[in-house]
Amino acid sequence: MKLVVDTNVLFSFFWKNSISKKLLMNTSIELFSPEFALEEINKYEEEIIIKTKITKEEFKNLKKELAIIINFVPLEEYKDFFKQAVNICPDTDDADFFALALKFRVHLWSNDSKLKDQEVIKIMTTKDLLNNPDFVDSIFD
């Protein structure tokens, strides 16, 4: 399965023992996110470090690990879908994620319930993924 992942889910990668982190590391899921999501992670580095109680070195190592797990896609590769994404996305700040989901014709993994206020892109929450026995079996083996 392929999914586009939003930044808030990516932030959860930095939490020790996070269920979302276990899902993100699940090799049976191919994950994509806009390249700018890495910029967002860098922008909130200090906040992430404080909230997760990790060191700068741990943050740096986890970010490298995340960059291996997630296929970060430059805007150039999905820009043709951006206008359509802006038209359907309930929050224009998330238009990049919608454009990427449109390009790959996949679901978007987000815990932001307002993104479900449209009928074009299926939004999968962490809970939705956990309710899928295939995912649960593979992450807890």
N, C-alpha and C positions, 0 to 999 in steps of 0.2 A: 504494500500500500504506500502511496505517496501522499504527503500532506504539506501544506504551507503552514508555518508556525509564526505566531505573532510575538512581538518583543516581550510582553509580560510573561509568556510561557518560557521564553529564553532566559529571562531574569531568574526564574525558579531553578535553573540549572546550577546556580551558585549556592543554593541552600543544601546543606548536608542532609542526607537521607530523604531528599524530596522525591515524592512519587513521580512528579513530572520529570525529574531528572532521570529516573529509571526508565520512563517511557521514551524520553529523548534518546537514551542510549540503546534503545531496542533496535537491533539491526534489521528487523523485519519491516521497519518503516523507513522510507526514503523521505528525508525532510528538506524543505526549501524555505528560505526567508530572503527578503530583499537585503541587499548589501548594506543599506542604510541602517538596518537593525544593529549591525556591529557598531556603527557610529553612536547609536542610542545607548548601547551597553557601555561604550567608552565615556559618553557624556555623564552617565550615572554611576561611574566607577566608585566614587567615594561613598555614595549612598548605599550601593550594593555591599561594599566592604563593611560598612557600619552595621547594616541590618543583618547581614549573614554572619558577622563576627569572624571573617576570614582575613588573612594578611594580604598585602599587596601582591606578594609572590604567589599565594594561592589563587588570587584573582587572575593573575597573568597566566598561570598554568591552566586554570579552568577555561579561560577564554580561548586558549590554544586548542584545548580538547574540544570545545564547542565548535570551533572553526573546522575541525575535522569531521564532526558529526553532521553538521548542517551545511547544505549547499547554499552558500550566499550568492545571490544572483544580482548582477548589476542592472540598474534601471534600463540601460540600453536594450537588454534582452526581453523586457516586458512592456516597454513604453507604448507599443501599439495597442495595448489593452487598458491603458491608464484612463482614457476618456470614459470608456464604458464603466470602469471601476468606480470612478467619481460619481457617475450617475446612479449606481446601485448601492454604494456603500453608505450606511447610516451615519458614519463618522468619517469625514474626509481625511482625517489624520491616518486612517487605516487603508486608504485607497491603494497604496503600494501592495499590501497583502492581498487585496481583492484582485488587483491586476495580475499578480503572480498566480493566484488560484485560477483565474480565467485562462491565462496562458497555458498552464499545465492541465487544466480541466480536473482539478482536485479539490478536496475539502480544505477548509481553513481551521486550524487548531487554535482556538481562542476561548478564554473564559469570560470574555466581555459579552454579556447577554444582549446588549443593544445591537450587536452586529447581526443578530438573528432577525432583525426587523427588515428583512428583504427575503426574496425567494429564489435568488439566482445561485448563490454560493452556500453550500451546506457548511454550517459552523459546528465543529466537533469540540466539545469541552473535554477537559481532563477526565471528568466523570464519565462522559460518553465512551472514551477510550478504555477506561477501567471496566466498563460494563461489557466490553467486547472480550469474550473468553480467549480468543486467539492472542490478544495482547497480554492479558493477565497471565496466561500460562507461560508465555515466553519471557516475561520480565521476572517472574518469581521462581523460575526453575532453579 
